[in-house]
Amino acid sequence: MTLYILLAFVFALEVMRIGRHRIVNKLLSTETMSPQSAKPFKDVGISDMFSAKILLISGIIKRVDNEKYYLDLSRKVQIENIRPIIVLVVFSIGTLVYVLIR
């Protein structure tokens, strides 16, 4: 049963990652990568506000004026460089918990 919960958690994380990836691609395709080229989410075609909020909190998307946003490429690269370490730590903790519970 615990393994199924862990698999469901991993699946949910992957679905969220795909949502964030789609938002980043939309911002890249509309060349919204500076404060001068910032656009509202509606103009870019972004409707997944949950993933957008995660990107805002992590600093990958920056807010300008009232409702205009742009992609911060340097922050995106910085986050991508640490992501494998985070995944390794989360996987290790999950494995440890699974082994201790079993």
C-alpha positions as CSV (number, residue, x, y, z in Angstrom):
1,M,0.0,0.0,0.0
2,T,2.8,2.4,0.9
3,L,4.4,1.8,-2.5
4,Y,1.2,2.8,-4.2
5,I,1.1,6.0,-2.3
6,L,4.7,6.7,-3.3
7,L,3.9,6.0,-6.9
8,A,0.9,8.3,-6.8
9,F,3.0,11.0,-5.3
10,V,5.7,10.6,-8.1
11,F,2.9,10.7,-10.7
12,A,1.4,13.9,-9.3
13,L,4.9,15.5,-9.3
14,E,5.4,14.6,-12.9
15,V,2.0,16.0,-13.9
16,M,2.9,19.3,-12.2
17,R,6.3,19.3,-13.9
18,I,4.7,18.9,-17.3
19,G,2.4,21.9,-16.5
20,R,5.3,24.1,-15.6
21,H,7.2,23.0,-18.7
22,R,4.2,23.9,-20.9
23,I,4.1,27.4,-19.4
24,V,7.8,27.9,-19.9
25,N,7.5,26.8,-23.5
26,K,4.6,29.3,-24.1
27,L,6.7,32.1,-22.7
28,L,9.7,31.1,-24.8
29,S,7.6,30.9,-28.0
30,T,6.1,34.3,-27.5
31,E,9.5,35.7,-26.6
32,T,8.4,37.0,-23.2
33,M,11.8,37.0,-21.7
34,S,12.4,40.6,-20.4
35,P,10.5,43.2,-18.5
36,Q,10.0,45.2,-21.7
37,S,8.4,42.2,-23.5
38,A,6.2,41.2,-20.5
39,K,2.6,40.2,-21.3
40,P,-0.5,39.1,-19.4
41,F,-1.0,35.4,-19.0
42,K,-4.2,35.6,-21.2
43,D,-2.2,37.0,-24.1
44,V,0.3,34.2,-23.9
45,G,-2.4,31.5,-23.5
46,I,-1.6,30.4,-20.0
47,S,-4.6,29.1,-18.0
48,D,-2.9,26.8,-15.5
49,M,-2.7,29.2,-12.6
50,F,-1.4,26.5,-10.1
51,S,1.7,25.9,-12.2
52,A,2.1,29.6,-12.9
53,K,2.1,30.3,-9.2
54,I,4.7,27.7,-8.5
55,L,6.9,29.3,-11.2
56,L,6.3,32.8,-9.7
57,I,7.3,31.5,-6.2
58,S,10.5,29.9,-7.5
59,G,11.4,33.1,-9.4
60,I,11.3,31.6,-12.9
61,I,8.5,33.9,-13.9
62,K,8.7,37.5,-12.8
63,R,5.8,40.0,-12.4
64,V,5.9,43.5,-13.9
65,D,3.3,46.2,-13.5
66,N,-0.2,44.8,-12.6
67,E,-0.7,41.6,-14.6
68,K,2.3,41.3,-16.9
69,Y,4.8,38.5,-16.6
70,Y,8.0,37.4,-18.2
71,L,10.4,34.4,-18.1
72,D,13.7,34.9,-16.2
73,L,16.1,32.7,-18.1
74,S,19.0,33.0,-15.7
75,R,16.8,31.8,-12.8
76,K,15.4,29.0,-15.0
77,V,18.9,27.7,-15.7
78,Q,19.9,28.1,-12.0
79,I,16.9,26.0,-10.9
80,E,17.5,23.4,-13.6
81,N,21.1,22.9,-12.3
82,I,19.9,22.2,-8.7
83,R,16.8,20.1,-9.7
84,P,18.8,16.7,-10.0
85,I,20.1,17.2,-6.4
86,I,16.6,17.9,-5.1
87,V,15.2,14.8,-6.9
88,L,18.0,12.7,-5.4
89,V,17.3,13.9,-1.9
90,V,13.6,13.4,-2.2
91,F,14.0,10.0,-3.6
92,S,16.5,9.0,-0.9
93,I,14.2,10.2,1.9
94,G,11.2,8.4,0.3
95,T,13.2,5.2,0.0
96,L,14.4,5.5,3.6
97,V,10.8,6.0,4.8
98,Y,9.6,3.1,2.8
99,V,12.3,0.8,4.2
100,L,11.7,1.9,7.8
101,I,7.9,1.5,7.5
102,R,8.2,-1.9,5.9
